[in-house]
């Protein structure tokens, strides 16, 4: 984002250019130069500058393809986490444990405690979530935004239950961040379809709770596998293969390695789920 000093320097340059242009204009028209002409020229240049800045998204900060820095990512993650936590009106111990575990592994115990204190401050404030999502949409990669959606589902399910209000809030966040409905449903299928949560263990068909923190299972169906690959059950074998290749590239863990080992691990979980879904579909069809 442009800093205050950067904006001041830009306006100083614009004023000097305005003085030069007004002087040249007065000489060309053979009239006496005045401060008013310089000032009007300055205002015109500011208008042009602001229009160009808005066009190229300078005011929003980074170029669209630039990666979010870890500090920016963490702050956004805390704000969105607080929003999801408040969706059902309860801040549960399991959700706190989920966040503490993630923060400690990525930041260390001392910094994790500071981040949790920051979360406490955020919980007492009201943020414009749409604006936060818009910033993420413009300043982070799609891979980072997909990981945020995955993280929020894990947080919401840390207590072993996905509350409908939490699911709806995550959907709203995903849409505002520019995540497609297909990508959202693909990630949702991981949690609604019996796959393990962040930090949990592998699941199998059946239902029940394994007793671990944030690990809830229900029967996983082949329809869930199709949702994970973002295709319909009537897709051809070639479409299944193409979908898997496309999703494997999109969710490759290397794309989010800069966000820390824990987020990379979460991406690896999604990557493994893609492979599982593809294998299940392939076997059901007798594909080689």
N, C-alpha and C positions, 0 to 999 in steps of 0.2 A: 504494500500500500504506500502511496506517496506520503512521505513524512511532512510535517509542518514546515521544516526548513527547506525541503525540496520544493514545496509550493511557493514559498516566499522567493526563492531564487528564480523560479519560472516567471513570476510576476515582475520581478526586477528586470529580467531580460526582455519581457514583453514591453515594459515601459520604455526601455532604451531603444528598442526597435520602433516603438510608436514615435519617439522624439525624432528619430532619423527619418521615418516615413513622412511625418508631418512637415519637417523641414524641406524635404524634397518636393512635397506637394505644394508648399507655399512658394518655393522658388519657381516651380513650373507654372503656377497660376499668377506669379508676380504679385503676391499679396504678403502682408506682414505676418510673420509667424506669431502665434499666440499660444498661451497655455491651454485655452479651451480647445483649440484644434488638436493639440497633442493629447489632451485628455479624451476627446471623442475617438481619436484613432486608437488610443489605449483600450477603450471599452470595446471597440470593434474587434481588436485582436484577442481580448479576453473571451468574447463570445465565440470566436472561431476556435480558439484553443480548447475551451470547454466542450464544444461540439465534437472536436476530434478526439478529445480524451474520453468522452462518453462512447463514441463509436468504437474505439479500440479497447474500451474497458479499463483505461488507466486508473480511474477512480476506484475500481474494485480491487486493484492491487495487481496480482500476478497475471501473466499471460495464461490463457486457458490451459495450455498443455504443461505448465510448470507444476511440479509436485508440491503439495502442501508440506511445510516443514513439520517436524514431529511435535514441536510446541503448539503450533496452530491446530494440528490434528487432535492433540490431547484436549485442548480447551473446547473444541467443538464436540468431541466425544463426551466430555463431562456434561456439557449443556444439554445435548440430546439424551444422554442417559438420565439426567434429572427429569427431563420432560416425560420420558417413558415410565420412569418410576412413579411419577405423580399421576399418571393416567388412571390408575385404579384406586387412587387415594391412599395407598399404603406404601411405606418404605420398609421393606422386610429385611430381616437379618441376612437371609440368603442372598439378597441383592447386594447388600453391603459386602458380604464375603466374596462374592463374584468379582466386584470391582476392586476390592483390596488385593485379591489374588492376582488379577491382571496387572494392577499398578505396581505391586511389589516385584513381580517378575521382570517388568520392563524398566522400572525406575529405581529399584532398591527400596529398602524399608523406610529410610528417612524421607526421601522424595515422595514416596507413596503416601506417607502421612500428610505431607503438605498438599498433595493433590486431593486427598479426602477432605481436608479442611476447606480447600477451594470448592469442592463439591457441596459442602455444607452451606457455603455462602451462596452458591448458585441455586440451591434448593429454596432459599428464601427470597429469591429474586424472580421477576417475570421477564423472560426474554422473548423477543420476536423470533419465533422458531422459523417462520417463513423466510426471514432475512438471513438467518444462520444457514439455512438450507440453500438459499440462493448464492451465498458466498461460497459454500462448498461446491455447488454446481459449477461455478465459474473458476474456482481456484484449485480444485483437486481433480484427480483422474477418476475415471469411472471405476477402476479397480479399487481405489480407496473408498469410494462411496458404497460399493457393493459390500466391502468388508465392514463398514459401519452398520449396514442393515443386518448383516450376519451377527455382529457383536450385540446389537440391540435385541435381536431375537433370543440370543443366549442369556442376556440379562433378564429379559422378561420371563424366561422359563427357568430361572435359577431356583425358584421356589417349587419347581415341579409342576407348574400349571401356567398355561398361556391364557391370561385374562383377555376376553374379547376387546376391552377398551385399550389394552396394551397393544394388541395386534392391530387394531384400527389406527392407533397413533403411529406405529411403525410404518404402516402402509402410507399414511399421510406424509411422514417424513421422507420416505423413499420416493414418492411421487414428486415432492417439492425439490428433492435433490436431483431430479432428472433420471432416476432409475426407472427402467421400463417395467411395465406390468409383468412381462414374462420373467425378467430377472428377479423381481420381487417374489413372484409365485415359486420360482425355482428355489430360492433361499428358504421361503416359508415351508416348502415341502420337506426340507431337512428336519424341521422341528415339529411339524404337524404329522410327519410320517414315520416316526419311530427312531429317527437318528439321534445320536447322542448330542448333548449340549457341550458348550465350551468347557473343557477340562474334564469331561465325563468319559465313559467307556463306550465301546462299541455295542450296538444293539442287535437284537435278532427279532424275529416275528414273535408276537405276543404282547402282553401288556403288563403293567405293574411298575414298581419303582425299585431300582437296585440298591437304594439306600444311600447312594453317593450324592454329594451336593450338586444340584442342578441337573440331575439325570432322570428323565421321565421317558417312558416308552409306551407306544401303542402299536397295534398291528400295522406294519408297513405293506403297502400294496404296490402292484406294478404301475398303477396310475400315478403314484407318487414319483416313481422313477421317470416316467414320461414328463412330468412337471419339472423335475430337476433338470432334464435335458432341454426343456422348453419346446417340446414337440407334442403332437397329439398321437394317440394310440394307432391311428390309421396311417401314420407316416411310413414311407417305404424304407426298405433296409438301407438304401443309399442315403436317404434323408437322416436316418438314425446315425449313421457313421459321420456324416457331415456335421450334424448337430454336436456330436461328442467332440470332434476336432475343434469346432468353433468355441465351445464352452471350455475346453481344456486350455486353449490359448488365453481366454478371458480371465480365468481363475488361477493361472499359474502363480505359485507362491513367490516367485522372483519379482513379480510386479509390485509387491508390497513389502519387500524385504527391508526397505529403508525405514519402515515404521516400527521395527523392533522384532525380536525373536518370537514374542508371544503372538503378535498379529500375523507373523509369517506362519506360525503353528496353526492358527485359526484358518488361514488360507489353505494350508495343507489338508485340514479336515474337510473343507469344501471340495478340494481337488479329489480327495479319496472318495467322497460321496458321489462325485461325478463318475468315477471309475466303477464304483459299485452299481450305480444305476444303469450304466451302459452294459455291464456284465449281465445284470438281471434281464434286461431287455433282449440282449443278444442270445442268451440261453433260452428264453421263452420263445424266441423265433427260430431257434436252431441255426443262428447265423454263425459263420466261421470267423 
